[in-house]
Amino acid sequence: MKQLLSTNDPTEIAFAKALLQGEGIATFEMDVNMSVLEGSIGVIPRRIMVADAEFESAAKALRENGLTPYE
């Protein structure tokens, strides 16, 4: 798996996941529990991971919709 997005913005996470789901790209969200433990003050960003084979198409989908993928 490769890291596609890392952000503290929950709306960005929701948008990216919905966008990728619409493209048929499976995602896995990491650090959800850590951000809850730290009190949701935004210190620990959440990460969206995708399969290595889907990284390029997922990154392209994010770029086309105004999000900056982690590269």
PyMOL Python script that loads the backbone (N, CA, C, O; Angstrom):
from pymol import cmd

cmd.read_pdbstr("""\
ATOM      1  N   MET A   1       0.842  -1.177   0.000  1.00  0.00           N
ATOM      2  CA  MET A   1       0.000   0.000   0.000  1.00  0.00           C
ATOM      3  C   MET A   1       0.886   1.238   0.000  1.00  0.00           C
ATOM      4  O   MET A   1       1.993   1.245   0.539  1.00  0.00           O
ATOM      5  N   LYS A   2       0.357   2.281  -0.624  1.00  0.00           N
ATOM      6  CA  LYS A   2       1.064   3.558  -0.670  1.00  0.00           C
ATOM      7  C   LYS A   2       0.197   4.643  -0.055  1.00  0.00           C
ATOM      8  O   LYS A   2      -1.030   4.607  -0.141  1.00  0.00           O
ATOM      9  N   GLN A   3       0.860   5.602   0.564  1.00  0.00           N
ATOM     10  CA  GLN A   3       0.150   6.740   1.146  1.00  0.00           C
ATOM     11  C   GLN A   3      -0.247   7.685   0.024  1.00  0.00           C
ATOM     12  O   GLN A   3       0.597   8.130  -0.753  1.00  0.00           O
ATOM     13  N   LEU A   4      -1.530   7.986  -0.054  1.00  0.00           N
ATOM     14  CA  LEU A   4      -2.045   8.858  -1.097  1.00  0.00           C
ATOM     15  C   LEU A   4      -2.296  10.266  -0.582  1.00  0.00           C
ATOM     16  O   LEU A   4      -2.059  11.242  -1.294  1.00  0.00           O
ATOM     17  N   LEU A   5      -2.776  10.375   0.653  1.00  0.00           N
ATOM     18  CA  LEU A   5      -3.158  11.674   1.194  1.00  0.00           C
ATOM     19  C   LEU A   5      -2.917  11.682   2.688  1.00  0.00           C
ATOM     20  O   LEU A   5      -3.146  10.682   3.368  1.00  0.00           O
ATOM     21  N   SER A   6      -2.456  12.806   3.195  1.00  0.00           N
ATOM     22  CA  SER A   6      -2.260  12.991   4.626  1.00  0.00           C
ATOM     23  C   SER A   6      -2.777  14.382   4.974  1.00  0.00           C
ATOM     24  O   SER A   6      -2.282  15.379   4.448  1.00  0.00           O
ATOM     25  N   THR A   7      -3.770  14.452   5.859  1.00  0.00           N
ATOM     26  CA  THR A   7      -4.368  15.742   6.174  1.00  0.00           C
ATOM     27  C   THR A   7      -5.025  15.720   7.552  1.00  0.00           C
ATOM     28  O   THR A   7      -5.379  14.664   8.077  1.00  0.00           O
ATOM     29  N   ASN A   8      -5.176  16.899   8.114  1.00  0.00           N
ATOM     30  CA  ASN A   8      -5.902  17.069   9.373  1.00  0.00           C
ATOM     31  C   ASN A   8      -7.353  17.482   9.123  1.00  0.00           C
ATOM     32  O   ASN A   8      -8.144  17.567  10.062  1.00  0.00           O
ATOM     33  N   ASP A   9      -7.698  17.736   7.880  1.00  0.00           N
ATOM     34  CA  ASP A   9      -9.021  18.233   7.508  1.00  0.00           C
ATOM     35  C   ASP A   9      -9.984  17.068   7.263  1.00  0.00           C
ATOM     36  O   ASP A   9      -9.840  16.344   6.278  1.00  0.00           O
ATOM     37  N   PRO A  10     -10.965  16.883   8.154  1.00  0.00           N
ATOM     38  CA  PRO A  10     -11.888  15.745   7.979  1.00  0.00           C
ATOM     39  C   PRO A  10     -12.753  15.858   6.722  1.00  0.00           C
ATOM     40  O   PRO A  10     -13.180  14.839   6.180  1.00  0.00           O
ATOM     41  N   THR A  11     -13.017  17.075   6.253  1.00  0.00           N
ATOM     42  CA  THR A  11     -13.809  17.215   5.029  1.00  0.00           C
ATOM     43  C   THR A  11     -13.002  16.787   3.809  1.00  0.00           C
ATOM     44  O   THR A  11     -13.559  16.237   2.859  1.00  0.00           O
ATOM     45  N   GLU A  12     -11.696  17.035   3.825  1.00  0.00           N
ATOM     46  CA  GLU A  12     -10.831  16.590   2.738  1.00  0.00           C
ATOM     47  C   GLU A  12     -10.770  15.064   2.676  1.00  0.00           C
ATOM     48  O   GLU A  12     -10.795  14.471   1.598  1.00  0.00           O
ATOM     49  N   ILE A  13     -10.689  14.443   3.853  1.00  0.00           N
ATOM     50  CA  ILE A  13     -10.675  12.975   3.922  1.00  0.00           C
ATOM     51  C   ILE A  13     -11.969  12.409   3.355  1.00  0.00           C
ATOM     52  O   ILE A  13     -11.940  11.494   2.532  1.00  0.00           O
ATOM     53  N   ALA A  14     -13.102  12.947   3.789  1.00  0.00           N
ATOM     54  CA  ALA A  14     -14.404  12.460   3.327  1.00  0.00           C
ATOM     55  C   ALA A  14     -14.558  12.652   1.818  1.00  0.00           C
ATOM     56  O   ALA A  14     -15.045  11.759   1.124  1.00  0.00           O
ATOM     57  N   PHE A  15     -14.145  13.811   1.313  1.00  0.00           N
ATOM     58  CA  PHE A  15     -14.237  14.086  -0.124  1.00  0.00           C
ATOM     59  C   PHE A  15     -13.361  13.121  -0.917  1.00  0.00           C
ATOM     60  O   PHE A  15     -13.807  12.549  -1.912  1.00  0.00           O
ATOM     61  N   ALA A  16     -12.128  12.942  -0.481  1.00  0.00           N
ATOM     62  CA  ALA A  16     -11.205  12.049  -1.186  1.00  0.00           C
ATOM     63  C   ALA A  16     -11.722  10.613  -1.195  1.00  0.00           C
ATOM     64  O   ALA A  16     -11.667   9.943  -2.226  1.00  0.00           O
ATOM     65  N   LYS A  17     -12.220  10.137  -0.060  1.00  0.00           N
ATOM     66  CA  LYS A  17     -12.726   8.765   0.003  1.00  0.00           C
ATOM     67  C   LYS A  17     -13.940   8.581  -0.905  1.00  0.00           C
ATOM     68  O   LYS A  17     -14.049   7.568  -1.595  1.00  0.00           O
ATOM     69  N   ALA A  18     -14.849   9.550  -0.908  1.00  0.00           N
ATOM     70  CA  ALA A  18     -16.036   9.453  -1.762  1.00  0.00           C
ATOM     71  C   ALA A  18     -15.639   9.499  -3.236  1.00  0.00           C
ATOM     72  O   ALA A  18     -16.176   8.748  -4.051  1.00  0.00           O
ATOM     73  N   LEU A  19     -14.714  10.368  -3.570  1.00  0.00           N
ATOM     74  CA  LEU A  19     -14.228  10.486  -4.940  1.00  0.00           C
ATOM     75  C   LEU A  19     -13.597   9.178  -5.417  1.00  0.00           C
ATOM     76  O   LEU A  19     -13.895   8.696  -6.509  1.00  0.00           O
ATOM     77  N   LEU A  20     -12.731   8.618  -4.593  1.00  0.00           N
ATOM     78  CA  LEU A  20     -12.048   7.377  -4.973  1.00  0.00           C
ATOM     79  C   LEU A  20     -13.004   6.198  -5.023  1.00  0.00           C
ATOM     80  O   LEU A  20     -12.857   5.310  -5.863  1.00  0.00           O
ATOM     81  N   GLN A  21     -13.983   6.184  -4.127  1.00  0.00           N
ATOM     82  CA  GLN A  21     -14.985   5.120  -4.159  1.00  0.00           C
ATOM     83  C   GLN A  21     -15.760   5.188  -5.475  1.00  0.00           C
ATOM     84  O   GLN A  21     -16.059   4.158  -6.080  1.00  0.00           O
ATOM     85  N   GLY A  22     -16.081   6.392  -5.910  1.00  0.00           N
ATOM     86  CA  GLY A  22     -16.770   6.571  -7.184  1.00  0.00           C
ATOM     87  C   GLY A  22     -15.943   6.101  -8.371  1.00  0.00           C
ATOM     88  O   GLY A  22     -16.495   5.695  -9.394  1.00  0.00           O
ATOM     89  N   GLU A  23     -14.632   6.153  -8.240  1.00  0.00           N
ATOM     90  CA  GLU A  23     -13.721   5.684  -9.288  1.00  0.00           C
ATOM     91  C   GLU A  23     -13.454   4.182  -9.186  1.00  0.00           C
ATOM     92  O   GLU A  23     -12.770   3.613 -10.037  1.00  0.00           O
ATOM     93  N   GLY A  24     -13.996   3.538  -8.142  1.00  0.00           N
ATOM     94  CA  GLY A  24     -13.788   2.109  -7.952  1.00  0.00           C
ATOM     95  C   GLY A  24     -12.445   1.770  -7.329  1.00  0.00           C
ATOM     96  O   GLY A  24     -11.952   0.652  -7.474  1.00  0.00           O
ATOM     97  N   ILE A  25     -11.848   2.741  -6.632  1.00  0.00           N
ATOM     98  CA  ILE A  25     -10.547   2.544  -6.006  1.00  0.00           C
ATOM     99  C   ILE A  25     -10.743   2.343  -4.505  1.00  0.00           C
ATOM    100  O   ILE A  25     -11.296   3.201  -3.817  1.00  0.00           O
ATOM    101  N   ALA A  26     -10.283   1.202  -4.015  1.00  0.00           N
ATOM    102  CA  ALA A  26     -10.416   0.888  -2.590  1.00  0.00           C
ATOM    103  C   ALA A  26      -9.410   1.705  -1.782  1.00  0.00           C
ATOM    104  O   ALA A  26      -8.259   1.863  -2.188  1.00  0.00           O
ATOM    105  N   THR A  27      -9.853   2.220  -0.640  1.00  0.00           N
ATOM    106  CA  THR A  27      -8.986   3.010   0.240  1.00  0.00           C
ATOM    107  C   THR A  27      -8.966   2.406   1.637  1.00  0.00           C
ATOM    108  O   THR A  27      -9.866   1.662   2.028  1.00  0.00           O
ATOM    109  N   PHE A  28      -7.928   2.742   2.370  1.00  0.00           N
ATOM    110  CA  PHE A  28      -7.834   2.364   3.774  1.00  0.00           C
ATOM    111  C   PHE A  28      -7.367   3.599   4.530  1.00  0.00           C
ATOM    112  O   PHE A  28      -6.343   4.193   4.190  1.00  0.00           O
ATOM    113  N   GLU A  29      -8.122   3.985   5.559  1.00  0.00           N
ATOM    114  CA  GLU A  29      -7.788   5.176   6.337  1.00  0.00           C
ATOM    115  C   GLU A  29      -6.994   4.777   7.577  1.00  0.00           C
ATOM    116  O   GLU A  29      -7.428   3.941   8.370  1.00  0.00           O
ATOM    117  N   MET A  30      -5.829   5.390   7.727  1.00  0.00           N
ATOM    118  CA  MET A  30      -4.961   5.088   8.864  1.00  0.00           C
ATOM    119  C   MET A  30      -4.936   6.261   9.847  1.00  0.00           C
ATOM    120  O   MET A  30      -5.228   7.402   9.488  1.00  0.00           O
ATOM    121  N   ASP A  31      -4.584   5.956  11.076  1.00  0.00           N
ATOM    122  CA  ASP A  31      -4.434   6.933  12.160  1.00  0.00           C
ATOM    123  C   ASP A  31      -5.753   7.526  12.645  1.00  0.00           C
ATOM    124  O   ASP A  31      -5.758   8.577  13.286  1.00  0.00           O
ATOM    125  N   VAL A  32      -6.868   6.865  12.347  1.00  0.00           N
ATOM    126  CA  VAL A  32      -8.168   7.349  12.815  1.00  0.00           C
ATOM    127  C   VAL A  32      -8.221   7.312  14.338  1.00  0.00           C
ATOM    128  O   VAL A  32      -8.635   8.284  14.970  1.00  0.00           O
ATOM    129  N   ASN A  33      -7.805   6.196  14.929  1.00  0.00           N
ATOM    130  CA  ASN A  33      -7.853   6.075  16.379  1.00  0.00           C
ATOM    131  C   ASN A  33      -6.871   7.013  17.061  1.00  0.00           C
ATOM    132  O   ASN A  33      -7.160   7.518  18.146  1.00  0.00           O
ATOM    133  N   MET A  34      -5.728   7.255  16.457  1.00  0.00           N
ATOM    134  CA  MET A  34      -4.745   8.166  17.046  1.00  0.00           C
ATOM    135  C   MET A  34      -5.290   9.591  17.099  1.00  0.00           C
ATOM    136  O   MET A  34      -5.079  10.294  18.087  1.00  0.00           O
ATOM    137  N   SER A  35      -5.985  10.022  16.053  1.00  0.00           N
ATOM    138  CA  SER A  35      -6.519  11.375  16.062  1.00  0.00           C
ATOM    139  C   SER A  35      -7.637  11.512  17.090  1.00  0.00           C
ATOM    140  O   SER A  35      -7.843  12.597  17.635  1.00  0.00           O
ATOM    141  N   VAL A  36      -8.362  10.426  17.363  1.00  0.00           N
ATOM    142  CA  VAL A  36      -9.397  10.450  18.402  1.00  0.00           C
ATOM    143  C   VAL A  36      -8.746  10.526  19.780  1.00  0.00           C
ATOM    144  O   VAL A  36      -9.202  11.270  20.649  1.00  0.00           O
ATOM    145  N   LEU A  37      -7.678   9.752  19.976  1.00  0.00           N
ATOM    146  CA  LEU A  37      -6.981   9.753  21.266  1.00  0.00           C
ATOM    147  C   LEU A  37      -6.364  11.103  21.599  1.00  0.00           C
ATOM    148  O   LEU A  37      -6.339  11.502  22.763  1.00  0.00           O
ATOM    149  N   GLU A  38      -5.864  11.812  20.586  1.00  0.00           N
ATOM    150  CA  GLU A  38      -5.233  13.095  20.868  1.00  0.00           C
ATOM    151  C   GLU A  38      -6.265  14.201  21.039  1.00  0.00           C
ATOM    152  O   GLU A  38      -5.896  15.364  21.206  1.00  0.00           O
ATOM    153  N   GLY A  39      -7.521  13.870  21.002  1.00  0.00           N
ATOM    154  CA  GLY A  39      -8.573  14.834  21.308  1.00  0.00           C
ATOM    155  C   GLY A  39      -9.086  15.620  20.117  1.00  0.00           C
ATOM    156  O   GLY A  39      -9.753  16.640  20.286  1.00  0.00           O
ATOM    157  N   SER A  40      -8.785  15.161  18.928  1.00  0.00           N
ATOM    158  CA  SER A  40      -9.246  15.814  17.695  1.00  0.00           C
ATOM    159  C   SER A  40      -8.834  17.276  17.622  1.00  0.00           C
ATOM    160  O   SER A  40      -9.587  18.113  17.124  1.00  0.00           O
ATOM    161  N   ILE A  41      -7.642  17.585  18.118  1.00  0.00           N
ATOM    162  CA  ILE A  41      -7.139  18.951  18.019  1.00  0.00           C
ATOM    163  C   ILE A  41      -6.305  19.145  16.754  1.00  0.00           C
ATOM    164  O   ILE A  41      -5.798  20.239  16.509  1.00  0.00           O
ATOM    165  N   GLY A  42      -6.164  18.116  15.967  1.00  0.00           N
ATOM    166  CA  GLY A  42      -5.521  18.227  14.674  1.00  0.00           C
ATOM    167  C   GLY A  42      -4.013  18.093  14.676  1.00  0.00           C
ATOM    168  O   GLY A  42      -3.359  18.555  13.741  1.00  0.00           O
ATOM    169  N   VAL A  43      -3.447  17.483  15.684  1.00  0.00           N
ATOM    170  CA  VAL A  43      -1.998  17.323  15.748  1.00  0.00           C
ATOM    171  C   VAL A  43      -1.539  16.162  14.864  1.00  0.00           C
ATOM    172  O   VAL A  43      -0.533  16.276  14.163  1.00  0.00           O
ATOM    173  N   ILE A  44      -2.262  15.063  14.894  1.00  0.00           N
ATOM    174  CA  ILE A  44      -1.885  13.875  14.132  1.00  0.00           C
ATOM    175  C   ILE A  44      -2.782  13.777  12.893  1.00  0.00           C
ATOM    176  O   ILE A  44      -3.991  13.581  13.014  1.00  0.00           O
ATOM    177  N   PRO A  45      -2.190  13.912  11.711  1.00  0.00           N
ATOM    178  CA  PRO A  45      -3.015  13.825  10.500  1.00  0.00           C
ATOM    179  C   PRO A  45      -3.452  12.394  10.213  1.00  0.00           C
ATOM    180  O   PRO A  45      -2.773  11.433  10.577  1.00  0.00           O
ATOM    181  N   ARG A  46      -4.581  12.276   9.564  1.00  0.00           N
ATOM    182  CA  ARG A  46      -5.054  10.979   9.084  1.00  0.00           C
ATOM    183  C   ARG A  46      -4.471  10.747   7.703  1.00  0.00           C
ATOM    184  O   ARG A  46      -4.187  11.693   6.968  1.00  0.00           O
ATOM    185  N   ARG A  47      -4.295   9.475   7.357  1.00  0.00           N
ATOM    186  CA  ARG A  47      -3.722   9.127   6.058  1.00  0.00           C
ATOM    187  C   ARG A  47      -4.666   8.215   5.295  1.00  0.00           C
ATOM    188  O   ARG A  47      -5.314   7.342   5.872  1.00  0.00           O
ATOM    189  N   ILE A  48      -4.732   8.429   4.002  1.00  0.00           N
ATOM    190  CA  ILE A  48      -5.477   7.534   3.114  1.00  0.00           C
ATOM    191  C   ILE A  48      -4.457   6.739   2.322  1.00  0.00           C
ATOM    192  O   ILE A  48      -3.562   7.301   1.690  1.00  0.00           O
ATOM    193  N   MET A  49      -4.605   5.426   2.367  1.00  0.00           N
ATOM    194  CA  MET A  49      -3.717   4.508   1.670  1.00  0.00           C
ATOM    195  C   MET A  49      -4.486   3.835   0.530  1.00  0.00           C
ATOM    196  O   MET A  49      -5.690   3.596   0.628  1.00  0.00           O
ATOM    197  N   VAL A  50      -3.764   3.536  -0.549  1.00  0.00           N
ATOM    198  CA  VAL A  50      -4.340   2.784  -1.673  1.00  0.00           C
ATOM    199  C   VAL A  50      -3.345   1.711  -2.093  1.00  0.00           C
ATOM    200  O   VAL A  50      -2.166   1.771  -1.744  1.00  0.00           O
ATOM    201  N   ALA A  51      -3.825   0.741  -2.835  1.00  0.00           N
ATOM    202  CA  ALA A  51      -2.949  -0.324  -3.347  1.00  0.00           C
ATOM    203  C   ALA A  51      -1.928   0.285  -4.298  1.00  0.00           C
ATOM    204  O   ALA A  51      -2.214   1.249  -5.007  1.00  0.00           O
ATOM    205  N   ASP A  52      -0.739  -0.293  -4.298  1.00  0.00           N
ATOM    206  CA  ASP A  52       0.346   0.205  -5.156  1.00  0.00           C
ATOM    207  C   ASP A  52      -0.102   0.335  -6.613  1.00  0.00           C
ATOM    208  O   ASP A  52       0.202   1.329  -7.274  1.00  0.00           O
ATOM    209  N   ALA A  53      -0.809  -0.650  -7.100  1.00  0.00           N
ATOM    210  CA  ALA A  53      -1.229  -0.665  -8.502  1.00  0.00           C
ATOM    211  C   ALA A  53      -2.234   0.437  -8.844  1.00  0.00           C
ATOM    212  O   ALA A  53      -2.373   0.812 -10.009  1.00  0.00           O
ATOM    213  N   GLU A  54      -2.927   0.950  -7.840  1.00  0.00           N
ATOM    214  CA  GLU A  54      -3.947   1.974  -8.074  1.00  0.00           C
ATOM    215  C   GLU A  54      -3.478   3.383  -7.726  1.00  0.00           C
ATOM    216  O   GLU A  54      -4.235   4.344  -7.858  1.00  0.00           O
ATOM    217  N   PHE A  55      -2.227   3.505  -7.280  1.00  0.00           N
ATOM    218  CA  PHE A  55      -1.742   4.805  -6.804  1.00  0.00           C
ATOM    219  C   PHE A  55      -1.801   5.883  -7.876  1.00  0.00           C
ATOM    220  O   PHE A  55      -2.304   6.976  -7.617  1.00  0.00           O
ATOM    221  N   GLU A  56      -1.300   5.602  -9.068  1.00  0.00           N
ATOM    222  CA  GLU A  56      -1.246   6.623 -10.125  1.00  0.00           C
ATOM    223  C   GLU A  56      -2.634   7.111 -10.520  1.00  0.00           C
ATOM    224  O   GLU A  56      -2.848   8.314 -10.664  1.00  0.00           O
ATOM    225  N   SER A  57      -3.575   6.191 -10.696  1.00  0.00           N
ATOM    226  CA  SER A  57      -4.924   6.612 -11.075  1.00  0.00           C
ATOM    227  C   SER A  57      -5.620   7.348  -9.931  1.00  0.00           C
ATOM    228  O   SER A  57      -6.398   8.271 -10.171  1.00  0.00           O
ATOM    229  N   ALA A  58      -5.344   6.945  -8.689  1.00  0.00           N
ATOM    230  CA  ALA A  58      -5.923   7.634  -7.538  1.00  0.00           C
ATOM    231  C   ALA A  58      -5.346   9.043  -7.407  1.00  0.00           C
ATOM    232  O   ALA A  58      -6.082   9.994  -7.146  1.00  0.00           O
ATOM    233  N   ALA A  59      -4.042   9.178  -7.585  1.00  0.00           N
ATOM    234  CA  ALA A  59      -3.405  10.494  -7.510  1.00  0.00           C
ATOM    235  C   ALA A  59      -3.934  11.415  -8.605  1.00  0.00           C
ATOM    236  O   ALA A  59      -4.165  12.601  -8.369  1.00  0.00           O
ATOM    237  N   LYS A  60      -4.122  10.865  -9.797  1.00  0.00           N
ATOM    238  CA  LYS A  60      -4.665  11.651 -10.902  1.00  0.00           C
ATOM    239  C   LYS A  60      -6.084  12.134 -10.585  1.00  0.00           C
ATOM    240  O   LYS A  60      -6.422  13.287 -10.854  1.00  0.00           O
ATOM    241  N   ALA A  61      -6.907  11.261 -10.017  1.00  0.00           N
ATOM    242  CA  ALA A  61      -8.278  11.638  -9.646  1.00  0.00           C
ATOM    243  C   ALA A  61      -8.271  12.759  -8.615  1.00  0.00           C
ATOM    244  O   ALA A  61      -9.078  13.685  -8.704  1.00  0.00           O
ATOM    245  N   LEU A  62      -7.374  12.687  -7.641  1.00  0.00           N
ATOM    246  CA  LEU A  62      -7.297  13.754  -6.637  1.00  0.00           C
ATOM    247  C   LEU A  62      -6.874  15.072  -7.277  1.00  0.00           C
ATOM    248  O   LEU A  62      -7.488  16.110  -7.030  1.00  0.00           O
ATOM    249  N   ARG A  63      -5.829  15.032  -8.096  1.00  0.00           N
ATOM    250  CA  ARG A  63      -5.340  16.256  -8.750  1.00  0.00           C
ATOM    251  C   ARG A  63      -6.431  16.906  -9.602  1.00  0.00           C
ATOM    252  O   ARG A  63      -6.583  18.128  -9.598  1.00  0.00           O
ATOM    253  N   GLU A  64      -7.183  16.090 -10.325  1.00  0.00           N
ATOM    254  CA  GLU A  64      -8.234  16.614 -11.199  1.00  0.00           C
ATOM    255  C   GLU A  64      -9.374  17.261 -10.417  1.00  0.00           C
ATOM    256  O   GLU A  64     -10.170  18.014 -10.979  1.00  0.00           O
ATOM    257  N   ASN A  65      -9.448  16.967  -9.120  1.00  0.00           N
ATOM    258  CA  ASN A  65     -10.518  17.501  -8.295  1.00  0.00           C
ATOM    259  C   ASN A  65     -10.006  18.468  -7.215  1.00  0.00           C
ATOM    260  O   ASN A  65     -10.686  18.714  -6.219  1.00  0.00           O
ATOM    261  N   GLY A  66      -8.811  19.003  -7.426  1.00  0.00           N
ATOM    262  CA  GLY A  66      -8.308  20.059  -6.562  1.00  0.00           C
ATOM    263  C   GLY A  66      -7.607  19.635  -5.288  1.00  0.00           C
ATOM    264  O   GLY A  66      -7.318  20.480  -4.440  1.00  0.00           O
ATOM    265  N   LEU A  67      -7.324  18.349  -5.127  1.00  0.00           N
ATOM    266  CA  LEU A  67      -6.601  17.875  -3.951  1.00  0.00           C
ATOM    267  C   LEU A  67      -5.161  17.548  -4.340  1.00  0.00           C
ATOM    268  O   LEU A  67      -4.892  17.175  -5.482  1.00  0.00           O
ATOM    269  N   THR A  68      -4.253  17.685  -3.402  1.00  0.00           N
ATOM    270  CA  THR A  68      -2.851  17.414  -3.662  1.00  0.00           C
ATOM    271  C   THR A  68      -2.472  16.077  -3.038  1.00  0.00           C
ATOM    272  O   THR A  68      -2.464  15.946  -1.814  1.00  0.00           O
ATOM    273  N   PRO A  69      -2.157  15.077  -3.870  1.00  0.00           N
ATOM    274  CA  PRO A  69      -1.760  13.774  -3.323  1.00  0.00           C
ATOM    275  C   PRO A  69      -0.360  13.836  -2.715  1.00  0.00           C
ATOM    276  O   PRO A  69       0.459  14.676  -3.088  1.00  0.00           O
ATOM    277  N   TYR A  70      -0.109  12.943  -1.783  1.00  0.00           N
ATOM    278  CA  TYR A  70       1.202  12.812  -1.170  1.00  0.00           C
ATOM    279  C   TYR A  70       2.095  12.061  -2.146  1.00  0.00           C
ATOM    280  O   TYR A  70       1.742  10.977  -2.610  1.00  0.00           O
ATOM    281  N   GLU A  71       3.250  12.636  -2.456  1.00  0.00           N
ATOM    282  CA  GLU A  71       4.125  11.943  -3.415  1.00  0.00           C
ATOM    283  C   GLU A  71       5.528  11.898  -2.927  1.00  0.00           C
ATOM    284  O   GLU A  71       6.400  11.354  -3.604  1.00  0.00           O
TER     285      GLU A  71
END
""", "prot")
cmd.dss("prot")
cmd.show_as("cartoon", "prot")
cmd.util.cbc("prot")
cmd.orient("prot")
